[in-house]
Amino acid sequence: MPFVNVQTIKGIMTAEQKSELLRRMTDLLVEIEGQGDPQFRQSVWIRIDEHDPEQWSLGGVQPTAAMIAAKFAAARRDESPE
């Protein structure tokens, strides 16, 4: 019975993104640990813990949700084909 805990900054993910993350992580655990057995799905526990930005530090900086969103937006621009 796996227990997975995801730690993130509050405000980064929408409710839809959280739902997709939970679904896809569950699917992955069923595939790998449960060896594809659909009954294994009932044993998978996943929890998302969201914390206020001031509870985090990245390189000595307390990132905000806006700072992180801007960083991901920049990364997506860098990855897009020209």
DSSP file (Angstrom, degrees, kcal/mol; ACC not computed):
  #  RESIDUE AA STRUCTURE BP1 BP2  ACC     N-H-->O    O-->H-N    N-H-->O    O-->H-N    TCO  KAPPA ALPHA  PHI   PSI    X-CA   Y-CA   Z-CA
    1    1 A M              0   0    0      0, 0.0     2,-0.2     0, 0.0    43,-0.1   0.000 360.0 360.0 360.0 103.5    0.0    0.0    0.0
    2    2 A P        -     0   0    0      0, 0.0    43,-2.3     0, 0.0     2,-0.5  -0.497 360.0-162.0 -79.3 144.7    1.9    3.1   -1.2
    3    3 A F  E     -a   45   0A   0     -2,-0.2     2,-0.4    41,-0.2    43,-0.2  -0.992  11.0-173.1-122.6 120.5    1.6    6.5    0.5
    4    4 A V  E     -a   46   0A   0     41,-2.5    43,-2.5    -2,-0.5     2,-0.5  -0.950   6.0-165.5-118.7 134.0    2.8    9.4   -1.6
    5    5 A N  E     -a   47   0A   0     -2,-0.4     2,-0.5    41,-0.2    43,-0.2  -0.978   2.5-162.9-122.5 121.4    3.0   13.0   -0.3
    6    6 A V  E     -a   48   0A   0     41,-3.1    43,-3.4    -2,-0.5     2,-0.5  -0.905   5.8-160.1-104.0 124.3    3.4   15.9   -2.7
    7    7 A Q  E     +a   49   0A   0     -2,-0.5     2,-0.3    41,-0.2    43,-0.2  -0.901  24.1 153.8-104.6 130.0    4.7   19.2   -1.2
    8    8 A T  E     -a   50   0A   0     41,-2.4    43,-2.3    -2,-0.5     2,-0.4  -0.946  46.5 -91.0-148.7 168.7    4.0   22.3   -3.1
    9    9 A I  E >   -a   51   0A   0     -2,-0.3     3,-1.7    41,-0.2     4,-0.3  -0.695  51.1-104.5 -85.2 133.6    3.6   26.1   -2.7
   10   10 A K  T 3  S+     0   0    0     41,-3.2    55,-0.2    -2,-0.4    -1,-0.1  -0.294 104.1  25.6 -57.1 133.8    0.0   27.2   -2.3
   11   11 A G  T 3  S+     0   0    0      2,-0.3    -1,-0.2    41,-0.1    41,-0.0   0.403  90.2 103.2  95.3  -2.6   -1.5   28.8   -5.4
   12   12 A I  S <  S+     0   0    0     -3,-1.7     2,-0.4     1,-0.1    -2,-0.1   0.901  78.2  44.2 -79.6 -41.8    0.7   27.0   -7.9
   13   13 A M  S    S-     0   0    0     -4,-0.3    -2,-0.3     4,-0.0    -1,-0.1  -0.822  74.8-134.0-110.8 143.6   -1.8   24.4   -9.2
   14   14 A T     >  -     0   0    0     -2,-0.4     4,-2.3     1,-0.1     5,-0.2  -0.366  36.1-102.6 -79.1 168.7   -5.4   24.8  -10.1
   15   15 A A  H  > S+     0   0    0      1,-0.2     4,-2.3     2,-0.2     5,-0.1   0.878 125.0  52.8 -59.9 -37.6   -8.0   22.3   -8.8
   16   16 A E  H  > S+     0   0    0      2,-0.2     4,-2.3     1,-0.2    -1,-0.2   0.900 108.1  49.5 -66.2 -40.6   -8.0   20.7  -12.3
   17   17 A Q  H  > S+     0   0    0      2,-0.2     4,-2.6     1,-0.2    -2,-0.2   0.897 110.4  50.8 -65.4 -39.9   -4.2   20.3  -12.2
   18   18 A K  H  X S+     0   0    0     -4,-2.3     4,-2.7     2,-0.2     5,-0.2   0.926 109.8  50.2 -62.7 -44.4   -4.3   18.7   -8.8
   19   19 A S  H  X S+     0   0    0     -4,-2.3     4,-2.4     1,-0.2    -2,-0.2   0.917 112.3  47.1 -60.0 -43.8   -7.0   16.3  -10.0
   20   20 A E  H  X S+     0   0    0     -4,-2.3     4,-2.9     2,-0.2     5,-0.3   0.908 111.3  51.2 -65.3 -41.4   -4.9   15.4  -13.0
   21   21 A L  H  X S+     0   0    0     -4,-2.6     4,-2.6     2,-0.2     5,-0.3   0.935 111.7  47.0 -60.4 -46.9   -1.8   15.0  -10.9
   22   22 A L  H  X S+     0   0    0     -4,-2.7     4,-2.1     1,-0.2    -2,-0.2   0.914 114.4  47.3 -61.7 -43.5   -3.6   12.7   -8.5
   23   23 A R  H  X S+     0   0    0     -4,-2.4     4,-2.6    -5,-0.2    -2,-0.2   0.934 115.0  44.5 -64.2 -46.7   -5.0   10.6  -11.3
   24   24 A R  H  X S+     0   0    0     -4,-2.9     4,-2.2     2,-0.2    -2,-0.2   0.879 113.2  49.7 -70.4 -37.2   -1.8   10.2  -13.2
   25   25 A M  H  X S+     0   0    0     -4,-2.6     4,-2.3    -5,-0.3    -1,-0.2   0.910 111.9  49.4 -65.6 -40.5    0.3    9.4  -10.1
   26   26 A T  H  X S+     0   0    0     -4,-2.1     4,-2.5    -5,-0.3    -2,-0.2   0.937 110.1  50.9 -61.9 -46.3   -2.3    6.8   -9.1
   27   27 A D  H  X S+     0   0    0     -4,-2.6     4,-2.4     1,-0.2    -2,-0.2   0.908 110.3  50.1 -56.4 -43.4   -2.2    5.3  -12.7
   28   28 A L  H  X S+     0   0    0     -4,-2.2     4,-2.8     1,-0.2     5,-0.3   0.910 110.8  47.9 -64.1 -43.7    1.6    5.2  -12.5
   29   29 A L  H  X>S+     0   0    0     -4,-2.3     5,-2.2     2,-0.2     4,-1.1   0.883 111.4  50.7 -66.4 -37.8    1.7    3.4   -9.1
   30   30 A V  H  <5S+     0   0    0     -4,-2.5     6,-2.6     3,-0.2     7,-0.4   0.930 113.9  45.9 -62.9 -44.2   -1.0    0.9  -10.3
   31   31 A E  H  <5S+     0   0    0     -4,-2.4    -2,-0.2     4,-0.2    -1,-0.2   0.922 126.1  27.0 -64.0 -45.7    1.2    0.2  -13.4
   32   32 A I  H  <5S+     0   0    0     -4,-2.8     3,-0.4     3,-0.2    -3,-0.2   0.971 134.0  23.9 -87.2 -62.6    4.5   -0.1  -11.6
   33   33 A E  T  <5S+     0   0    0     -4,-1.1    -3,-0.2    -5,-0.3    -2,-0.1   0.892 129.1  44.3 -75.2 -37.9    3.9   -1.3   -8.0
   34   34 A G  S > <S-     0   0    0     -5,-2.2     3,-2.0     1,-0.0    -1,-0.2   0.459 102.1-131.6 -85.6   0.1    0.6   -2.9   -8.7
   35   35 A Q  T 3   -     0   0    0     -3,-0.4    -4,-0.2    -6,-0.3    -3,-0.2   0.822  69.3 -55.2  52.3  36.4    1.8   -4.6  -11.9
   36   36 A G  T 3  S+     0   0    0     -6,-2.6    -1,-0.3     1,-0.2    -5,-0.2   0.446  94.3 146.9  82.7   0.9   -1.3   -3.4  -13.7
   37   37 A D    X   -     0   0    0     -3,-2.0     3,-1.6    -7,-0.4     4,-0.4  -0.603  40.6-152.4 -73.7 114.8   -3.8   -4.9  -11.4
   38   38 A P  G >  S+     0   0    0      0, 0.0     3,-1.0     0, 0.0     4,-0.3   0.763  92.5  64.6 -61.5 -24.5   -6.8   -2.6  -11.3
   39   39 A Q  G >  S+     0   0    0      1,-0.2     3,-1.2     2,-0.2     4,-0.2   0.771  88.0  69.9 -67.6 -24.9   -7.7   -3.7   -7.8
   40   40 A F  G X  S+     0   0    0     -3,-1.6     3,-2.5     1,-0.2     4,-0.3   0.789  80.2  77.0 -62.4 -27.6   -4.4   -2.2   -6.6
   41   41 A R  G X  S+     0   0    0     -3,-1.0     3,-1.4    -4,-0.4    -1,-0.2   0.830  85.5  61.9 -52.5 -35.5   -5.9    1.3   -7.3
   42   42 A Q  G <  S+     0   0    0     -3,-1.2    -1,-0.3    -4,-0.3    -2,-0.2   0.633 102.0  52.3 -68.6 -12.8   -7.9    1.0   -4.1
   43   43 A S  G <  S+     0   0    0     -3,-2.5     2,-0.6    -4,-0.2    -1,-0.3   0.413  83.7 105.1-102.5  -0.1   -4.7    0.8   -2.0
   44   44 A V    <   -     0   0    0     -3,-1.4     2,-0.5    -4,-0.3   -41,-0.2  -0.733  47.9-170.7 -91.4 121.8   -3.0    3.9   -3.4
   45   45 A W  E     +a    3   0A   0    -43,-2.3   -41,-2.5    -2,-0.6     2,-0.4  -0.946   8.1 173.6-110.0 127.1   -2.9    6.9   -1.1
   46   46 A I  E     -a    4   0A   0     -2,-0.5     2,-0.4   -43,-0.2   -41,-0.2  -1.000   6.1-173.3-134.2 135.1   -1.7   10.3   -2.5
   47   47 A R  E     -a    5   0A   0    -43,-2.5   -41,-3.1    -2,-0.4     2,-0.6  -0.989  13.1-152.5-130.6 135.6   -1.8   13.6   -0.6
   48   48 A I  E     -a    6   0A   0     -2,-0.4     2,-0.6   -43,-0.2   -41,-0.2  -0.941  11.9-165.7-107.0 119.8   -1.0   17.1   -1.8
   49   49 A D  E     -a    7   0A   0    -43,-3.4   -41,-2.4    -2,-0.6     2,-0.5  -0.927   3.7-162.6-105.9 122.9    0.2   19.4    0.9
   50   50 A E  E     -a    8   0A   0     -2,-0.6     2,-0.4   -43,-0.2   -41,-0.2  -0.894   7.6-169.8-107.0 134.1    0.2   23.1    0.0
   51   51 A H  E     -a    9   0A   0    -43,-2.3   -41,-3.2    -2,-0.5     5,-0.1  -0.918  30.2 -99.5-123.8 147.5    2.2   25.5    2.0
   52   52 A D    >   -     0   0    0     -2,-0.4     3,-2.2   -43,-0.2     4,-0.2  -0.317  38.0-114.7 -59.7 146.1    2.3   29.3    2.1
   53   53 A P  G >  S+     0   0    0      0, 0.0     3,-2.1     0, 0.0    -1,-0.1   0.827 112.8  65.3 -55.0 -34.2    5.3   30.7    0.1
   54   54 A E  G 3  S+     0   0    0      1,-0.3    -2,-0.1     8,-0.1    10,-0.1   0.608  92.1  64.4 -69.1  -7.3    6.9   32.2    3.2
   55   55 A Q  G <  S+     0   0    0     -3,-2.2     2,-0.3     7,-0.0    -1,-0.3   0.422  98.0  69.4 -89.7   0.9    7.4   28.6    4.5
   56   56 A W    <   -     0   0    0     -3,-2.1     2,-0.3     7,-0.2   -47,-0.0  -0.809  57.7-167.7-117.9 156.9    9.8   27.8    1.6
   57   57 A S        -     0   0    0     -2,-0.3     2,-0.5     5,-0.2     5,-0.2  -0.969   1.9-174.2-142.8 130.8   13.2   28.9    0.6
   58   58 A L  B >  S-B   61   0B   0      3,-3.2     3,-1.2    -2,-0.3    -2,-0.0  -0.942  82.7 -20.7-125.8 107.3   14.9   28.3   -2.7
   59   59 A G  T 3  S-     0   0    0     -2,-0.5     3,-0.1     1,-0.2    -1,-0.1   0.825 128.2 -52.4  62.8  31.3   18.5   29.4   -2.8
   60   60 A G  T 3  S+     0   0    0      1,-0.3     2,-0.4     0, 0.0    -1,-0.2   0.467 118.6 110.0  85.1   1.6   17.9   31.7    0.1
   61   61 A V  B <   -B   58   0B   0     -3,-1.2    -3,-3.2     0, 0.0    -1,-0.3  -0.904  67.6-134.4-112.2 138.1   14.9   33.4   -1.5
   62   62 A Q        -     0   0    0     -2,-0.4    -5,-0.2    -5,-0.2    -8,-0.1  -0.789  32.0-147.4 -89.1 102.3   11.3   32.9   -0.4
   63   63 A P        -     0   0    0      0, 0.0     2,-0.2     0, 0.0    -7,-0.2  -0.377   4.5-145.0 -73.7 147.7    9.6   32.4   -3.8
   64   64 A T     >  -     0   0    0      1,-0.1     4,-2.1    -2,-0.1     5,-0.2  -0.639  29.2-108.0-100.3 165.8    6.1   33.5   -4.4
   65   65 A A  H  > S+     0   0    0     -2,-0.2     4,-2.6     1,-0.2     5,-0.2   0.890 122.3  53.2 -59.0 -39.0    3.5   31.7   -6.5
   66   66 A A  H  > S+     0   0    0      2,-0.2     4,-2.4     1,-0.2    -1,-0.2   0.893 106.7  51.8 -64.7 -40.3    3.9   34.5   -9.1
   67   67 A M  H  > S+     0   0    0      2,-0.2     4,-1.9     1,-0.2    -1,-0.2   0.913 112.9  44.9 -62.4 -42.7    7.7   34.0   -9.2
   68   68 A I  H  X S+     0   0    0     -4,-2.1     4,-2.4     2,-0.2     5,-0.2   0.919 111.8  51.4 -69.4 -43.2    7.4   30.3   -9.8
   69   69 A A  H  X S+     0   0    0     -4,-2.6     4,-2.3     1,-0.2    -1,-0.2   0.904 110.4  50.1 -60.0 -40.7    4.7   30.8  -12.4
   70   70 A A  H  X S+     0   0    0     -4,-2.4     4,-2.2     2,-0.2    -1,-0.2   0.886 108.9  52.2 -64.9 -38.6    6.9   33.2  -14.3
   71   71 A K  H  X S+     0   0    0     -4,-1.9     4,-2.1     2,-0.2    -2,-0.2   0.920 111.5  45.8 -63.7 -44.0    9.8   30.8  -14.1
   72   72 A F  H  X S+     0   0    0     -4,-2.4     4,-2.3     2,-0.2    -2,-0.2   0.879 110.7  53.4 -67.7 -36.9    7.7   28.0  -15.6
   73   73 A A  H  X S+     0   0    0     -4,-2.3     4,-1.9    -5,-0.2    -1,-0.2   0.906 109.6  48.7 -63.4 -40.4    6.4   30.3  -18.3
   74   74 A A  H  X S+     0   0    0     -4,-2.2     4,-2.1     1,-0.2    -2,-0.2   0.900 110.1  51.5 -65.3 -40.7    9.9   31.3  -19.3
   75   75 A A  H  X S+     0   0    0     -4,-2.1     4,-1.5     1,-0.2    -2,-0.2   0.895 108.5  51.3 -63.8 -40.0   10.9   27.6  -19.4
   76   76 A R  H  X S+     0   0    0     -4,-2.3     4,-1.3     1,-0.2    -1,-0.2   0.896 109.0  50.9 -64.3 -39.8    8.0   26.8  -21.7
   77   77 A R  H  < S+     0   0    0     -4,-1.9     3,-0.3     1,-0.2    -1,-0.2   0.904 109.2  51.3 -63.3 -40.1    9.0   29.6  -24.0
   78   78 A D  H  < S+     0   0    0     -4,-2.1    -1,-0.2     1,-0.2    -2,-0.2   0.814 111.5  47.8 -65.8 -30.4   12.5   28.3  -24.2
   79   79 A E  H  < S+     0   0    0     -4,-1.5    -1,-0.2    -5,-0.1    -2,-0.2   0.687  87.0 104.1 -84.1 -20.4   11.3   24.8  -25.0
   80   80 A S  S  < S-     0   0    0     -4,-1.3     2,-0.1    -3,-0.3    -3,-0.0  -0.392  77.3-114.2 -70.1 138.1    8.9   25.8  -27.8
   81   81 A P              0   0    0      0, 0.0    -1,-0.1     0, 0.0    -2,-0.1  -0.383 360.0 360.0 -69.3 147.0   10.1   25.2  -31.4
   82   82 A E              0   0    0     -2,-0.1    -2,-0.1     0, 0.0     0, 0.0   0.411 360.0 360.0-107.0 360.0   10.8   28.2  -33.5
